[in-house]
Amino acid sequence: MILECLRAVIVTSRLPYSLWGFVIGSIVEIINRTANTTKELTAFQLFYDELVPSQAPYVPGLQDYRAIGSKCLVLTPPKRRITAKKLQLKSIKGRLLAVLGYQTYLI
């Protein structure tokens, strides 16, 4: 299942095949946060329930995730910007390669 997802993401996003390691990490992260077919819990919920059984099950969300391979803008640190020009761009173009966690992306 993971390899079929990897192939589909690489082809649709038009990323180079050499970046498969980053993409597969994101795919596994998304699979762990989606519900299993045999139980109505995610793998993340099952693991979290074993760690802290007394609390209500934590439901992970996918609302902060973006499409792998999508175009994005990355904010350039102030030290690397040309400060003499007021209208100089403050970001550079990039493509999303992987989701590394909560609001942490590899571009």
Summary of the structure (lengths in Angstrom):
residues: 107
radius of gyration: 18.1
end to end distance: 24.9
largest distance: 60.2
contacts: 233
relative contact order: 0.17
helix: 37%
strand: 18%
